[in-house]
Amino acid sequence: MIRDLVLKNRSYRRFYEDAPVDCQTLRELVDLARLSASAANKQPLRYMLSCTKEKNALIFPTLAWAAYLKDWNGPPAGERPSAYIVILADKEISANYNWDAGICSQSILLGAVERGLGGCIIASVNKPSLKQALSIPDKYEIVFVLALGKPKENVVIESVPPNGNIRYWRDAEETHHVPKRLLEDLIIG
């Protein structure tokens, strides 16, 4: 069961923008993060939710999409996320929040997949612009933005080719290919 969720949990970058994700769903996904492990149980993360076209329009231009796809500037109108969760770290609680951010992001995305949604963890964010656009107080550090929605793309996992190239790519039919190393290559001893 968890393996199926992990296999379906890909980095989706194209969505059915007209398929809404309501704020209650976002709250339920953040609740999964709330219940997840936290380093020293300090729980320094905070979350800004966005499920309106107006707020989404403030977030979208601050994001960079798919660095390996050099000729693609992100999803066009109609294929953009219908919701976002901005993950913030309260620096007054802890300066060590990276572990929590990874754990909580994965919990949120697995919960999204369980609901028929998909998402992408975006770390390439113009933080000053986003901070200003959303009036984020200085005590918070922007960690990630999770883009969420109903996936519009097919993502497939394949083995890393003999040349060792791990870069994801898209074919002529817009299928997104993600090379993964073999299990035997990961386990040492």
Beta strands, then each sheet from edge to edge (+ up, - down):
strand 1: 45-50
strand 2: 83-90
strand 3: 118-122
strand 4: 140-149
strand 5: 155-159
strand 6: 169-170
strand 7: 176-180
sheet 1: 1+ 2- 4+ 3-
sheet 2: 5+ 7+ 6-
end
